[in-house]
Amino acid sequence: MHVSTESIRTRLRTLLSEYSDGLTVAELSELTNSHRASVIQSLYRMPDCYIDRWQKSKGNHKYASVWCIANIPKHCPHPTDESYVK
């Protein structure tokens, strides 16, 4: 099944917003039904996602990155009061 990159990114953002403690690439891959390589590639291209910490992988001596999403606020709205306009 071919899924567009933007669709994967949208799903990753939604999942990371729902799981505030973060998710590993394996978890994201399973939840999005996407290849791990596609998930990794997408995460590195998303400026609002970051590796929050590393956790020991189950059953081996490797570490898995735990990804989170930054809560970036919207831009401040432009003032409507004429006193701000010069």
trRosetta pair geometry for C-beta under 8 A, 3 or more apart (Angstrom, degrees):
i j d omega theta_ij theta_ji phi_ij phi_ji
1 33 7.5 10 65 132 138 116
3 7 5.0 -116 176 84 93 128
3 8 5.6 108 117 -56 118 92
3 32 8.0 -164 95 161 168 102
3 34 6.3 -87 50 -98 140 105
3 38 7.8 94 66 166 104 156
4 7 4.4 96 61 2 86 105
4 8 7.2 -152 95 -5 47 82
5 8 5.7 -54 -152 35 34 111
5 9 6.3 33 151 -18 67 107
5 38 7.7 -142 -110 -163 72 98
5 41 8.0 -76 -130 111 111 112
5 42 6.3 -179 -161 -98 83 101
6 9 5.6 -53 -146 38 34 113
6 10 6.3 38 153 -22 66 104
7 10 5.7 -51 -148 34 31 113
7 11 6.5 28 154 -15 63 107
8 11 5.8 -59 -150 40 31 109
8 12 6.2 33 152 -22 67 107
8 32 6.2 76 -140 173 78 145
8 34 5.5 82 -123 -99 117 161
8 38 5.9 -115 -129 150 166 111
8 39 7.1 -136 179 -94 124 55
8 42 5.0 -122 115 -82 119 159
9 12 5.6 -51 -143 36 31 113
9 13 6.4 34 156 -19 64 104
9 42 5.1 -155 -78 -166 78 116
9 45 7.6 -75 -95 88 126 104
9 46 5.9 165 -142 -82 106 118
10 13 5.9 -54 -150 35 29 111
10 14 6.5 29 152 -19 63 107
11 14 5.6 -53 -148 36 33 113
11 15 6.3 30 156 -17 66 107
11 31 8.0 179 158 119 111 93
11 32 4.9 120 122 -119 137 109
11 34 8.0 147 79 -21 141 132
12 15 5.9 -57 -146 39 30 109
12 16 6.1 22 159 -13 66 111
12 28 6.1 33 -121 -160 91 126
12 32 6.7 -19 -68 -68 72 148
12 39 7.0 146 -92 -143 126 81
12 42 5.9 161 -14 122 155 131
12 43 6.7 -144 -173 -80 154 77
12 46 6.9 -141 98 -37 135 163
12 49 7.1 -22 140 -78 122 151
13 16 6.0 -60 -141 42 27 105
13 17 6.2 30 157 -22 63 109
13 46 7.3 -163 -70 -153 94 145
13 48 7.3 41 -115 84 106 127
13 49 7.8 -116 -92 -61 70 111
13 69 6.1 100 -138 -113 63 152
14 17 5.8 -59 -151 34 27 112
14 18 6.5 21 154 -16 63 109
15 18 5.7 -61 -150 38 32 109
15 19 6.1 -4 163 12 71 109
15 23 6.4 -33 141 8 114 154
15 28 6.4 145 99 -122 152 82
15 31 5.6 113 -120 117 146 145
15 32 7.1 -94 -26 -58 149 98
16 19 6.3 -63 -129 58 31 87
16 22 7.0 8 -140 -122 88 51
16 23 6.5 -120 -94 20 72 107
16 28 7.9 2 -59 -101 91 119
16 49 6.5 -119 -93 -112 178 104
16 67 6.5 -69 -108 119 126 96
16 68 6.2 140 -168 -157 111 34
16 69 3.8 113 122 -22 127 113
17 20 7.7 3 -177 -77 31 70
17 69 5.9 -42 -65 57 64 146
19 22 6.5 -96 124 43 101 5
19 23 5.2 66 91 -46 150 103
20 68 7.5 36 -173 -140 43 106
21 66 7.9 -47 143 175 71 132
21 68 7.8 -98 149 -96 17 109
22 52 5.0 -129 -71 29 154 139
22 53 7.5 151 56 34 163 89
22 66 4.1 82 124 160 136 98
22 67 5.6 167 -159 76 100 34
22 68 4.2 -65 -88 -68 102 83
23 27 4.2 -124 -171 90 100 127
23 28 5.1 123 117 -55 125 86
23 31 7.3 -44 -168 10 157 142
23 66 6.9 154 73 -154 10 71
23 67 6.1 -30 66 57 64 87
24 27 4.7 97 52 7 76 101
24 28 6.9 -143 94 -2 40 88
24 55 7.3 -96 -75 49 119 114
24 64 4.4 6 -136 152 132 128
24 65 6.7 130 -135 76 73 49
24 66 5.7 -49 -76 -98 68 60
24 67 7.2 123 -117 8 21 85
25 28 5.6 -56 -143 42 32 111
25 29 6.0 39 154 -25 65 107
25 36 5.6 70 149 -151 112 94
25 39 5.3 143 -156 107 84 128
25 40 5.7 15 -133 -71 138 85
25 43 7.3 -98 -100 -8 95 152
25 64 7.0 -140 26 -164 87 99
25 65 6.6 49 -22 61 102 94
25 67 7.1 83 -62 -12 66 124
26 29 5.7 -53 -146 34 27 115
26 30 6.5 25 156 -16 62 107
26 36 6.9 -11 -91 -104 53 117
26 64 6.6 -52 5 -141 112 142
27 30 5.9 -57 -149 37 30 109
27 31 6.1 22 157 -14 66 112
28 31 5.8 -59 -140 42 29 107
28 32 5.9 7 166 0 67 115
28 34 7.8 -34 134 55 80 110
28 39 4.9 138 107 -155 116 139
28 43 7.7 84 101 -62 169 124
28 67 6.9 -6 -39 48 143 131
29 32 6.5 -69 -138 48 20 94
29 34 5.7 -112 -140 74 61 71
29 35 6.8 -33 -143 157 111 14
29 36 4.6 -28 -89 -84 149 66
29 39 4.9 -105 -76 -16 79 150
30 33 7.5 18 -175 -73 28 46
32 39 6.7 146 50 -91 138 109
34 38 4.8 -104 167 81 112 127
34 39 5.5 133 97 -55 118 91
35 38 4.6 92 63 4 87 104
35 39 7.1 -155 95 -6 46 85
36 39 5.5 -56 -150 36 36 113
36 40 6.2 35 155 -19 70 105
37 40 5.8 -52 -145 37 31 110
37 41 6.2 31 156 -19 64 109
38 41 5.8 -54 -143 39 29 112
38 42 6.2 29 156 -18 63 109
39 42 5.8 -59 -149 38 27 110
39 43 6.2 28 156 -21 65 108
40 43 5.8 -55 -146 34 29 111
40 44 6.5 22 160 -14 64 108
41 44 6.3 -61 -151 38 26 106
41 45 6.6 12 155 -8 61 115
42 45 5.9 -73 -152 44 31 104
42 46 6.3 29 154 -27 69 111
43 46 5.8 -60 -147 28 32 111
43 49 5.2 -104 -155 110 76 146
43 67 5.7 -78 -143 -123 137 155
46 49 4.2 44 94 12 116 114
48 69 5.6 28 134 -161 97 84
48 70 4.9 -126 -164 46 71 95
48 72 5.6 -97 -120 -7 113 127
49 67 5.6 12 -179 -176 108 112
49 68 7.1 169 -150 86 65 35
49 69 5.3 -37 -96 -101 72 68
49 70 7.4 -140 -75 0 23 81
50 67 7.1 158 82 -148 27 70
50 68 6.2 -24 64 62 76 81
50 69 8.0 132 19 -110 71 23
50 70 6.4 54 3 -44 114 101
51 54 7.4 20 171 -63 118 74
51 65 4.5 -62 -128 -164 116 116
51 66 6.9 101 -159 62 68 48
51 67 6.1 -50 -97 -94 52 63
52 66 5.2 -58 57 97 98 95
52 67 6.9 128 0 -143 91 15
52 68 4.2 56 -46 -3 128 120
53 65 8.0 158 90 -154 34 53
53 66 5.1 -2 63 46 76 118
54 63 4.2 22 174 169 117 130
54 64 6.9 151 -158 71 68 35
54 65 6.0 -40 -102 -99 74 51
54 66 7.0 -174 -95 4 21 87
55 63 6.6 147 72 -157 25 79
55 64 5.6 -27 65 60 80 88
55 66 5.7 58 -5 -41 109 118
56 61 7.8 -45 -150 -146 98 36
56 62 7.9 128 -156 85 55 38
56 63 6.1 -53 -98 -105 39 69
56 64 7.8 23 121 15 10 84
57 60 5.4 -7 90 58 115 91
57 61 8.0 9 52 70 97 9
57 62 4.6 5 20 78 133 85
57 63 6.4 -165 -19 -113 88 13
57 64 4.8 106 -79 -30 89 103
79 84 3.8 31 95 43 153 165
79 85 7.5 -158 89 -44 110 75
81 84 5.3 90 78 -5 87 101
82 85 5.5 -55 -155 33 53 111
